[in-house]
Amino acid sequence: MKNVMNKWRIFLKEEKSKSKKEKDFKTHKMYDPNSDDVIDAKTEKDHNDAADDGYIHIDPKDLRDILKKEGGAAGIDPFLDSDDIDADEDEIRDALEAMDDVGEHEDGDYILADDEQVIIKVVKEEIDLFLEKRKRRRKRKKKKKKSSGSKDACYRKVKSRYKVWPSAYASGALVRCRKVGASNWGNKSKKKKRKKK
């Protein structure tokens, strides 16, 4: 009986701690950084699910408005000084990075891209990718041309003798020719016949 009572006490303590956690959790809104979708996170489970889907705590419209007021680009200070945003610096940076239409400049400023700039950026990236592929192809072709062998006297002599080029026989003949030299290759030497007694 004592064991049952101890288990019951443990159970009651766990329930109290769960209810405290639920009481500590405050209902709040979460925003999709790339659309107008807004979710009310009423429980911790709702909050975690929304966070896994990429939702943020700061309204992206407020962030965009600040960037527009600053002329399309701003450092982190205007966001921290704003009355509309109640978040720390790391949370603001995470929210800005989650937004597709906001990029970070190499100096650390955040830049709001309008539709025309986004299209130009995408086209520029595609052109750069195309040119890079083209450059790689040209390098490969140059390597292939260099590795195809030098066109020396043996190459010309052997290629003229074999109908099928390239072939294993022709390649072997080319190697043998280069061993003995072009002037010596292909000349049959007369062998002395031995007389049988």
ABEGO torsion letter per residue (X at the ends): XAAAAAAAAAAAAAAAAAAAAAAABBBBBBBBAABABBBBBABAAAAAAAAAAGBBABBAAAAAAAAAAAGGBBBAAAAAABAABBBBAAAAAAAAAABAABBBBAAGBBBBBBAAAAAAAAAAAAAAAAAAAAAAAAAAAAAAAAAAEBBBAAAAAAAAABABOBBAAAAAAAAAAAAAEAAABGBBBBBBBBBBX
